Amino acid sequence: MPEKQGQFQRAITLFDAIMIVTGSMIGSGIFIVSADISRKVGAPGWLLVVWLVTGFITLAGAVSYGELASMFPKVGGQYVYLREAYNKLVAFLYGWSLFLVIQTGVIAAVAVAFARFVGVLVPWFSEEHILFSILGFRFSTVMLLAVLMLVGLTWVNAQGVRGGKLISNVFGTTKLVALALLILFGLALGINQEALNVNFSDMWQAASFSPTGEAVPLSVWGLVGAIGLAMTGSLFSSDAWNNIGFSGDEIVRPERTIVLSMAIGTAIVTGLYLLINLVYLLVLPLQGSPDATDILGRGIMYTKGDLVATAVAESILGRAGAYVMAVLIMISTFGANNSIILSGARAYYAMAKDGLFFPGMARLNKAGVPGVALWAQCLWACGLCLTGSYGQLLNYVMFSVILFYVITIIGIFILRRTRPDAPRPYKALGYPVIPLLYVILASAFCVILLVSPTTARDSGLGLLLVALGVPVYFFFGKQFAVRPESKIKV
């Protein structure tokens, strides 16, 4: 008998969930951020260490976080876990940050990245091609395409979860195959003897490089700080592994599927990221000069526009490589945005069900998805695309993103004490060691961001952004008092 309209439909299988995890994680970051990481640590060995540590932290977080997902396999994901381990205020501060910039900011940034790479193939789409200008606001064809992408993907996801998961499956599978082929082509055809000799003869001479090419050797503690700062890009590229948890009520056997998909998905992405960076080092020298006129001379750290993957593909395939990489990044960003759009609206739905967000977001449409929440997310993300402020906002909240992960993982320890007899279909792997290691390493990252002169301001503003949610929480609590029958049962 078919499920009634207006109800969540359990349509997401394990394969679908893995595609959503990998699709959410792999956007445009892996193709770009290694240039900035290289400038911060200055040596091939330390570039790989940054990605190894990032991979360990991400995997440790996923296999720990899975315990909470198995306990509360309900729509809302991390919002629900924080509410159950702490209280509604802590949960709302997370959800508030998620809506304000974490989720919508990523959606906007990925949409603009997609539009920019379409411009490689269709030059009409350019940030210099202005359609109209009003009072200093310039509306470019890149903005137009980014907004159309968001509206189109939101419309598809508003028609039901099956359409969204189909796009995730098709584009997710395509991007994984394409990345695997890029790695194989790099290993088979792209190895450059000059890069091989330079990168692997002296892998550990750490230094910080300025945009103009000056190098400053790093002390031991300087290196620790540099690795922490460099991980801002790698952790951002590896984020969104938790998004599948937002869709708990739409997942087949969620207490098993969420845990497995996060573990398998993060393992796949971590492995691909390490191999891709190895290919970068086999094809291009890490160090270079910003004044060089050729790809090899600029090296990884000074590739034009930080487009490392494009430079590698061009080195292997010639000019055609740039077009191949543009298509791959278009596929990657399109698939990533679909997965992120699908997931985020479920958290706002859960907040609204608790009486802490606009009541309209607590309703499911006839297709059984939170349509109002999807369109509200779309509207705000489009606004961020138009203002261009999302990039700075993402810098502000990167500290907060990791901080909320730390708080969530600590919730495992709290719930082991406060609800010792609660059903736990899955228990955190290596408890308490692995969850504790995650808390220590991720907390160290947060401390580095707080004390570093280059990031302290942005981290502080990130905290301020979260703190602004406190008065908003009480406003929503008074305006939209939750009805007893609307509470989410967990």
Disulfide bonds with the S-S distance in Angstrom:
none
